[in-house]
Amino acid sequence: MTGDDTKHLPLEDLHAAAGARFGAFAGWSMPLTYPAGVMKEHLHTREHAGLFDISHMKLFEISGSGTVALLNRACPLDAGALEMSQSKYTFFLNEAAGIIDDLIVTRLGQQRFMVVANAGNAEADEKHLRALAMDFEAKVDALDRVFLAIQGPEAWAALSRAGIETGSLLFMHGFEPRENWFMSRSGYTGEDGFEIGLPEADARNLIAKLLEDERVMWVGLAARDSLRLEAGLCLHGLDITPEIDPASAGLMWAIPKEVRASGAFIGADALRAILERGPAQKRVGLKPEGRQPVRTGAALFDADGDPAGHVTSGGFGPSAAHPVAMGYVQTSLAKPGAKLFADVRGTKIPVDINPLPFTPHRYRKG
């Protein structure tokens, strides 16, 4: 990709001033790390509050009398059953039940919903949604917002000090605290935290206030990756792709039972067929022995040296204090404690199948 094609964050100047080291991700120039470094950024998020610029992600507002019907077609979801302000993790699937993208859908009104989509898929998602919307009385608006995440046990206190009360908002709920703002209690770290979409000028003001608080530190994409991996959360493009279905990915918890049984979403028949015969492979947590991380693409073998699967995400877990990874293995091998071997540049590293997450989730559910 040439420099000319790379997209730049609206707040790039703030990251540059903070000493960010930039790198390419999903067509964007993104802050990978800041001077504190990935280890400190990661641990600071687990202990205090990490501030992330996730403006590469996209917010879509969907409204109109056919919105519920549109979402129920586009996703394995019962949109009408969501309460006001309730958020739900869901997917766009293709006809083979492969995951085109994973999303969070929040109900903001009787016929108004917010959809948060991933950076690399935002354009394709928008096209997909708009094409589907032509069959329904529904309007799709791609919002021009800065999108921030503040994650960690002190996130709520830092927001409160900055004048934003999070009060009774519980995990996987979202609302509009003021005009052109969208805020949800959610995130990608396993910690309590918030994601806020807001106009650029408001974002600059909020960031200035937040960074006056010693509990808040800028955190880059590298620590975001190690945090989500410890939390056992999937990255689209690696752990879930258009070739992987929700059953293989261990994500059927996101699809309500009645929707599985009788939903008319895209990919419904294919997913029912997969569930009936059982998926051939399953996503698992992988804990390598020793200190050597195993990374994306490493082949996995069973005790007899036969191919068993592959690693989709891997690295070092600073909070877990050992290497952490995820991958897919044959269903017969997908049992905690099963011994496998990962091929790392010709060396076979012993790997245990490990329950996910590697670090406990600490969401505010009540």
ABEGO torsion letter per residue (X at the ends): XBAAABBBBAAAAAAAAAGBBBBBBGGBBBBABBAAEAAAAAAAAAABBBBBBAAABBBBBBBEAAAAAAAAAABBBBAAABBBGBBBBBBBBBAAGBBABBBBBBBABAABBBBBBBAAAAAAAAAAAAAAAAABBBBBBBBBBBBBBBBEAAAAAAAAAAGBBAEABBBGBBBBABBGBBBBBBEAAGBBEBBBBBBAAAAAAAAAAAAABAABBBBBAAAAAAAAAAAGBBBBGAABBAABBAAAAGAAAABBAAAAAABABBGAAAAAAAAAAEBABBBBBBBBBEABBBBBGBBBBBAAGBBAEBBABBEBBAAAGBBBBBBBBBAAABBBGBBBBBBBGGBBBBBBBBBOBABBBBBBAX
